[in-house]
Amino acid sequence: MSPLKAALLHINVSVPVEIDEGTFVACIKGFCTNEKWKGHIWSFFLETPVGLIHEIVLSRIVTFKELMEAQKIWKAEEYADENTTGWIREMAYLSMGRAAELGIARFI
């Protein structure tokens, strides 16, 4: 099972209407902002382990930058796990070569 399928399986268990892979990716990439999917996106950022999020990024479905921007678009930062939010931000800045802006350049 792909990392994205595993994440969506977990998300879809707790919501009345299932989200499919294409819609989920469109929501993360900012192509879809239908409020209908807000709970799914919030659930992803709140409940998905960082290891699984990392696998999704490594499979090139989405980028850390897109995830960071999706948290802002969906206002998920206030609902997401604080550790996950910080980790995504750090990984996004590292991937964009902007680690010094966060004071994390020491890790590269």
WOVEN-V569658 format. One record per helix or strand of 2 or more residues. SS is the DSSP state (H for helix, E for strand). FROM is the first residue (numbers start at 1). TO is the last residue. If there is no record, write none. Layout:
[[SS	FROM	TO] [SS	FROM	TO]]
This chain:
[[H	3	13] [H	21	29] [H	35	47] [H	50	58] [H	64	73] [H	82	95] [H	99	102] [H	105	107]]
